Amino acid sequence: MHPDVVVIGGGIVGCSCAYYLAQAGLKVHLFERDALGSGASKAGMCHLVTWEEPKIHLDLARESISLYGQLAGELKEDIQFRQTGSLSIVESPQSMPAISEMVQRLHGWGVAAQMISTQEAIQFEPAISPAIAGGVFYADDAQVNPLYATVGLSMAAREMGATIDPYTEVTAIELNPGKSSIRSLQTSRGRIQADNFVLAAGAWSGVVGKMLDLELPIKPRKGHLVLTAPLPTDRFRVKTIFSAGYLESVKGSENIAVSMNLQQTVNGNLLLGSSRQFAGFDRTVEPHVISRMIQRTLSLLPSLKDVFVIRSWAGLRPYTTDLLPVIGKAPQLENLYIAAGHEGLGITEGPITGKLISQLVTGHQPAMDIDCLSMERFQLKN
Ligand SMILES: Cc1cc2nc3c(=O)[nH]c(=O)nc-3n(C[C@H](O)[C@H](O)[C@H](O)COP(=O)(O)OP(=O)(O)OC[C@H]3O[C@@H](n4cnc5c(N)ncnc54)[C@H](O)[C@@H]3O)c2cc1C
């Protein structure tokens, strides 16, 4: 069997690629070394973010959320997609001018962002501590269940003829004699040849890149989450509430950055996040990080002190130094495409990434200008 495209990695990005490539009529084969979604995609929260700068993120998010709307109708599984809005809490009055400037910029790009006072924030969500300076309501933010979306995409791709092989690791990559293209992959279950290859191995993309002597500047950025027992689904008026200081934790280089982010899922459980740290590929849960996250949550939502925590885990975001994903053709290898490096926005940007990769592989003009996402922006050693 000789597929048109092999996809390496079965997270939200790889499964989106498989889905849109199969929909474009190509013969697809996806390899995932573990269970589908078992990397960052199962570990992530459910927030679809419409306001993260720079503008390319806004464009990707807008297109992707529109695709999620379609997928909610197309996929057999309920992916729990819903337009929830989100509330960003500004804790100190000194931060308000910078937040107000950001909101002005976002308005210029058509983002539905509304500055609100402390009083209005509490009216929006009475559980919030009154000791805050104000907030921003983002009406277009949404939620999806990342694992259901990942698995749903893979099952739909399979129904369109794709072969989806979990528990199959790509262990080596063989180039053609001129070294200008990939010839075959060695997997834990045999060798496979194909016309095109998509690297969508999330935080491990750099490791897979090394099999090709390709220096891909993507590294793991660990993030912890806490899950509580389900609460009544009407306990929170706003289903996603986070501290505006979250942005500093994304951009910062602090050893362990912790910010407050609460999301109530469709099932009623609360996801409490999150943290950011560089710790290699270690996914061990660190109790002192969990404890800091819970303290941050209680400082802004004190009424949660009686809620039961039932589980905690850590996952690895695929980090790039400029916090932008790599979506495009690999330089110097004619048949390799990269779809990786989405850091904390991979759930949001998964579907559009898959769609763009399918347009590139089939030789169509991508639906949006993605030159700034190419690998050429890094100093690459090949
Ligand atoms: C705590 C936390 C909270 C988050 N919250 C959000 C959020 O609210 N909204 C949002 O948009 N994003 C969020 N994210 C980010 C999001 O989860 C990631 O950006 C996204 O899951 C990346 O998807 P991916 O498919 O690129 O990577 P992954 O899901 O990691 O998939 C890559 C896959 O490749 C496989 N693989 C690796 N090497 C090989 C190999 N050699 N052979 C075969 N398979 C291989 C891995 O096993 C893995 O399953 C969060 C992340 C974390 C950690």
The ligand as an ORCA input file, in Angstrom:
! r2SCAN-3c Opt
* xyz 0 1
  C      -2.237     22.506     30.422
  C      -2.544     22.850     28.987
  C      -3.670     23.622     28.690
  C      -3.969     23.945     27.361
  N      -5.114     24.637     27.096
  C      -5.416     24.959     25.802
  C      -6.627     25.662     25.496
  O      -7.464     25.931     26.369
  N      -6.841     26.021     24.193
  C      -5.938     25.726     23.204
  O      -6.175     26.118     22.058
  N      -4.811     25.011     23.459
  C      -4.531     24.639     24.735
  N      -3.376     23.952     25.015
  C      -2.412     23.679     23.935
  C      -2.812     22.469     23.117
  O      -3.132     21.387     23.987
  C      -1.650     22.082     22.181
  O      -1.201     23.208     21.473
  C      -2.134     21.039     21.161
  O      -2.711     19.942     21.827
  C      -0.973     20.561     20.288
  O      -1.494     19.558     19.449
  P      -0.527     18.664     18.557
  O      -1.371     17.729     17.805
  O       0.415     19.565     17.833
  O       0.392     17.916     19.626
  P       0.079     16.614     20.491
  O      -1.330     16.560     20.947
  O       1.135     16.532     21.538
  O       0.240     15.438     19.435
  C       1.499     15.030     18.945
  C       1.473     13.509     18.904
  O       2.618     13.026     18.224
  C       2.913     11.758     18.760
  N       4.286     11.395     18.416
  C       5.438     11.955     18.865
  N       6.496     11.333     18.332
  C       6.012     10.358     17.517
  C       6.623      9.367     16.697
  N       7.962      9.251     16.600
  N       5.822      8.517     16.010
  C       4.467      8.616     16.089
  N       3.842      9.521     16.868
  C       4.599     10.397     17.562
  C       2.718     11.970     20.266
  O       2.525     10.752     20.947
  C       1.497     12.886     20.298
  O       0.290     12.186     20.524
  C      -3.083     23.542     26.321
  C      -1.978     22.745     26.622
  C      -1.709     22.376     27.927
  C      -0.535     21.495     28.231
*
